[in-house]
Amino acid sequence: MKKTVPFLLLLVPLMLFSQKMGKNKKAVLASVEKHKEHLIQLSDSIWTLAEIAFEESQSSEVLASYAEKNGLKVTRGVANIPTAFTATYGSGKPVISILGEFDALPGLSQKTVPVKNPIIEGAPGHGCGHNLFGAASLGSAIAIKELIETGKIKGTVKFLGTPAEEKYFAKVWMVEAGLWDDVDVNISWHPGANTEADVQSGLSLIDFIVEFYGQAAHASADPWNGRSASDALELYTTGMNYYREHIKPTSRIHYHIQDGGQVVNVVPDYSKIWVRVRDPKREVMLPTYEQVKKMAEGAAIMANVEYKISLVSGIYEMLVNRSGGEIMQRNLELLGPITYTDEETTFGKAIQKATGKPEVGMDSKINPLRETQELPGGGSTDVGDVSWNVANINLSVTTAPKDTPWHSWAVVACGGMSIGHKGMIYASKAMAMTMLDLFESPKLVEKVKEEFRTRKGDVVYEAMIDGPPPISEN
């Protein structure tokens, strides 16, 4: 009897796994495994190309071509954006969409080594893991397509190739073009340093350019004939920095000086600064934005110059959907955590050492679903705008060591090797399983949609853009 009990105890998890993992879920997992090497090749190609916002022509085509090869109907250049596309399969309801990003960040070129070592100094790199993002999501879409094709489920799967998330937030124009109007539920994920069904929000954001126009003059011979655009720029940044003391602790103001003059012996007649204002709540962010705009006018008056403010775009905070998060959570628990080789753990610890973090390695454990924070920190994403137009389910999956600085060379290094690859394949499986649950259960779809309607309430979505996508600005 003593020998039998441990054996039976070992069988219990296997029996439970077998009961929960139905034929269709096994099929989507098998599909992702079947396409695994191709998905890794897609990701590595995009990692190597490392194309920045609105310039992702080759990266976009890598994904679009593979979608076509696998029987999805591809429409390129949607929303008047050359690198945006859709890939669909099936007909009727439900319509479940999935997002795929693929843009890189400037200046983050990096080899797949755990110390800073660029491939090309100053070139772009995937410091946010978007090479993994698009490839994983397309793998999920193909897995669902194959089930629809065999008649095992009914409905429509819609993959959206979404460029320029890092700079211009192309999804805002894609929302305005109505690309989610027929969608019931949207699925998204993001590479991270942990694995969880993501039920946290993010920061709303407004993104704008301020330009000052003065009068050039010789900086020594007759500076009194000049009106310095650089003076206005300095006065403006000083005003914003003093204002930081008087905004909500949750708000953020940051900027990048793009032109402060060209030479030292000329009073500059032109200057340019790129400014962002953020807050977890759009209704708090907007008044701060209005005040920062007034400061530009004040700086122009003090320097006796003209000024111009140009809106780039703005994005909403994420509208959380806990009902969707619960579905994703169950699938994460069914999959279990990612496992790593000794070599991968060593690589992760070396990354942590190089970036001054505790050398604890990888974190892929599946935690319980967290409570949604009222005022989260972190960054911003144009997925927020999607989430105010359709119910959205979000996922984070480990693709880099714990506490890795994001938007850094360290993320680039992991995204081009097996640590990133493992996270990508895991995300593809988790999202395919979650999409399958929705296709198989109209009640789940309605539950997720009902929470979306309740949380949105009477808010009327208004896109924060002024004109067409600024493709030529790049």
N, C-alpha and C positions, 0 to 999 in steps of 0.2 A: 504493500500500500504506500509506503514511503517513497518508493520509486515512481509510482503512478501519478501522484499529486503534482509534482513539478512538471511532468510531461503535459498533463491536462491544462495546467496554468499557462504553459507556453502556447497551447493551442487556442486559448480564449481570444487573444488579440487577432490571430489569423482568422478565426471564425467571424468575429465582428467585422473585420476588414472585408471579408468575402461577402457578408450580408449587405454592407453599405455600398460596395463598389459594384454597381450593376453593369450590364453588358455595354450600354452606351458610354458609360464613363471609362470603362476599360478600352473602348474603341477610340475615344478621343486621346487617351494617354498613349495608346499604340500609334496613333497618327503623329503625335508630336515626336515620339521616338523615331518613327519612320523618316520624318523630315529633319531630324536633329542635326545631322552633319550639314545639310543644306542651309538650315537656319544659322548655324555657326558661321558658315561661309558668307552668308548675307551680312551678318553682324560685323565680321572681320573686314569685309569689303568697305562697308560704311565707315568703320573705324579708321581704315587706311585713307579713305577719301577725305574725311574730316572737313566737310563743307559747311560754311556758316550760313546764317539766316538768309533765306531767299536765294541762295546760291547753290542749293542742294540738288542740282539737276541730275547728276550721276547717282547720288544716293537714292533719290526719289525713283529713278528709273530701275535701279537694282531691285527695289521692293515691288514696283508696279509690274515689272516683267515676270517676276516669280509668281505673283498673284495670277497673272494671265496664264502662265504655264500650267497652273493648277486649276484652271477652269473658272476663275472668278471674272466677272465682267468689269473691266477697268475703264474709268473715265478720267482722263488727265486734264490738268489745268482748270480745276473747278475753282469757283469764287474769284475768277480772274487772277489766280496765282499759278504761275507756270509749274511750280514744284508740288502743288497740292493735287491729290487725286482721291478717288473712291474706288473700291473693289467690292462688288456685291455678288451674292448668289442666293437663289431661291425666290420665293414669292409669298405674298400674304403675311399675316401676323403670326407670332410677334416679329417685330423688326428689332434685332439686337445689334448695336454698333460697338466697335472697338477702335480705340485710338492708337496711332503709331507715329511717333516723332523720330526725327533723324538728323537734326541740325547740331553742329559742333560749336565750340566756343573759341574765340580768338586767343592766340598766344599760349596754348596749352599742349603743344606737341610733346609727345613723350613715348619712349620705348617701353616695352613690357618688362621693365626691371623695377625693383623696389627702392630705387633712389632716383632723384630728379636727373633726367638725362633725355633731352629732347631729340627727336628724330631730325627735325629742322628747327633751329632756333627761331622763335617768334611765330611759327606756323600754328594753325588751329589744332585742337584736339577735343576728344569727347569727354570733357570733364564733368558731364552730367549723365553719362551712360546712355545717350539717345541712340547710339548704334545698337544697343541691346533692346531698347524700347520697341522700335518699329518691327524688328525681326521677330521678337517674342509674340507680339500682338498678331502679326500676320500668321504665325504658326497656329495660334488659337483659331483664327478665322478659317483657315484651311481645314482644321480638324472638324469644325462644325459644318463646313461646306460638304465634307465627305459624308457626314451622317445625313444631311438633307438630301444629298444625291442618291443615297441608297434607300430613301423613303422611311428611315427610322425616326426622323423628326420632321416637323413642318415649320415653315416660316422663312425669314430672310436674315442673312448675316451681312453686315456692312462694315468693311474695314475703311477707315479714313486716314490717308497719309497726310499728316498735319505738320507743315514746315514752320520754321522761324519762331519756335516757342521761346528761345533764349533772348530775343531782342525785340521783335515787333509784335508778337502774339497773333499769329495768323488765324488762330481759331476764331477770333472775334469776327473777322470778315467771313469766315466759313459759316458761322452761326447766322450772320446777316443774310448769307446766300441761301439759307433754308435747308442746309444739309442734314439737320437733325429733326426737321419738321415731322417726318414720318416714323421717327424712332421711338420705341417704347422704353428701352433701357440702354444706357451706354456703359461700357466697361473701360477702365483705364488702369494703368499701373505706372510705377516709377522705380527705377533702380535706387537702392538705398544701402544702409549699413545694418538694417534689421528686416525681418520678415513679419508682416502683419496685415490684416485687413484694415485699411486706413480709414478711420472714421473721425479724422481731425480736419479742420478747415485750413485756412491759410490766410494770406494778407491780400486785401484789395490793393490796387496800384494804379497810379496815373503817371504817364510817361510823356514828357514834353521837352521841347527845345526852346531855349531863349537865345536870341541874337541881339547884339548891340551894334549900332552904326554911328560912327563919329566922323571926325575930320583928321586926316593924316597931316603931319608936319614934321620938321626936323626936330629931333628930341633935344638938341642942344642949341642950335642957331635961333630957332623961333618956336619953342614949344607953346607960346601963348597963342599961336595961330592954330593949334591943334585942339581937338576934343577927343579924349581918349576912351575908346570902347573898352580897353583893358581896365581903366579906372572903374567903369560901370560894372564890369565883371567882378572885380575885387570887392566893391561895395555890396554887390548882390550876394556873394558867398558869405561875406561877413554878416549881413543881415540874416541869412538863413541859419548860420551857426549860432547867433544869439537867440534866434527863435526856438531852437531845439529845447531850451530850458522850459519853454512855455507850451509845449504840445503834450498830448497824452503819452504816458510811458510806453504804450503799445505802438505808437506811431513811429515812422522812420522817414527821414529826409536824407537822400544821398545824391551825389552829382559827379559828373565827369567833365572837366574842362577840355573841350575839343579844339578850341582856337583862342589863344590869348595874345596874339600878335606874332610876327615873324622874325623881326630883328630888333636889337636893343636901341638903335639910333633913330627909330621912327616912332612917333606917337601913333599907336595902332588905331586904324579907323574901323576895325571889325573884330568882334569876339563872339564866341559861341560856347554854350554850356548845355549839357544834357542832364535833366533833373528828373528824379523819381520821388514820389510821395506815397507812403504805404500805411495801412492800418488794417487790423482784422475786420473792421466794420466799414463798409463803404460810406455810410452816413457820417462817420467821423473823419474819414480820409478826405472827402470832398471839401469841407470848410477849410481844412489845412491847405489844400491845394489852392483855394481861392486867395488865402492870405499870402502864400508864397508867390502867386502871380502879382499881387499888389506890390510886393517887394521889388520885383523887376521894374515896375514903373517908377518906384521911388529911386532906385539906383540910377535909372536913366535920367531922371530929373536932376539928381545931384551931380552927375557927370556931364550934364548938358548934351546928351546924345539921344538918338532915337532907339526904339527897341521893337522886337517882334517876338511873339510867343506862338509856337506851332505845336499843336497836340499831335503826338505820335499815335498813342492808343492808351486805353485804360482797361483794366480787367477786374472782375468781381472776385471776392473771396469764394472759397468752395462751399457749396450747399451740401452738407453731409447727408448721407442716407444710411442710417443704422440697419434698416431692414436688409438692404443689400449687403452691408458689411457682415451681417450674421450669416448670410448664404456663403460669402467668401470665406469666413472664418471656419465654417464646417468643412469646407474643401481643403483648407490649409491643414487642419487637424487630421484629415483623412490622408493627405500626402505625407505628413510628418516633416521634420526639419531636413535641410540640405546637409549632407556629410562631406567632409573635406579630407584630402590626403595630407600626410605629414608635410609634403612639399608645399601644398597650398597654405597650410597653417603657418609654416615658416615664412612664406612670402608675405602673408598678412602681417605677421609680427614685425617683419623688416620694414614694411610700409609704416607701421605705427612708430617704430623707432625713428625713422627718417622724418616723421612729421611731429615728433615730440609727444606722442600719446602713449598711454600704458600698453605694454606689449601683451595683450590678452587674446589676440587672434580674431577669429570670425565669430559672429553672432547670428545664428539662423534659427534659434529656438522659436517655437510657436507659442506666443503668449496668449492669455485670454483676451477677448475683445475689450479694448480700453474704453473708459468713459470719454465722451467727447468734451474737450475743453472749451470753455466759453471764449477765452482769449488766447489762442495759440500763438506761438512765435513762428519762426521759420520764414520761408520764401513765398513766392507768388507763382501762379501758373494760369495760363489761359484755359485750362480745363475748368476753372471756376466758371467761366462764361457758359461753357457747355452745360455745367451742372445746374444753372439757373434756367435752362431751356428744356432739359430732359433729365429724368432720374439717372444718377450716376453712381456706379460702384467703383471704389478705388482700392488699389493694392500697392504695397511696398514689398520688395524682395531684396534680400541681401546680395549685393554684387561687389562689395568692398568691405574691408575690415572695420570693426567697431570704432567709432569716433573719427573715421577718416574725414579730413577737410573736404567738403564738396566743392565743385568747380575748381579743382586743383589737378596737378599732374598725377597725383596718387590714384584718383578715380580713373584717369585715362589708362594708367598702367594695368589696373585690374580688369578694365573693360575689354582689353585686347587679349586676355588669356583665360585660363580655365575657371578662375574664380567668377569672372563675369559671365562666362558661358554657362556655368551651372545655374546661376541665378536666372539667366534668361530662359533656359529650358524649363526651370521650375515655374517661373511666372507664366509661361505659355500654357503649361498644364493646368495650373490653378485657375486661370481665366477661362480656359476651354471648359473645365468642369463646371464653373459658375454659370457660364453662358448656357451650358446644357441643362442645368437645373431650371433656368428660365424658360427655355424652349419646351421643356417637358411639363411645366406647371403654370397654367394661366393664373392660378391663385397667387403664386409667388410674384409674378409680373405685376398683378394688380396691387399687391401689398406694397411693393417697392414704389409703384407709381402713386399710391395713396399717400405715402409718407412724403414724397416729393411735393405733391399738391399742398399738403398741410404745412410743411416747412416754408414753402415759398409764399404761401398766404396770398395777400393782395398786392405783392410787389410786382410792378410792371418792369420787365427787363428793358433797359435802354443801352445799346452798345455805345461804348465810349471811344468812338472813332470819328474822324472828320475827313472824309474823302476816301479814295481807293487805297489799296495796300501800297505802302511806300517802297515798292520793289526797287526803283531806281536809286533810292537813298543809299543803298549799300555800296 
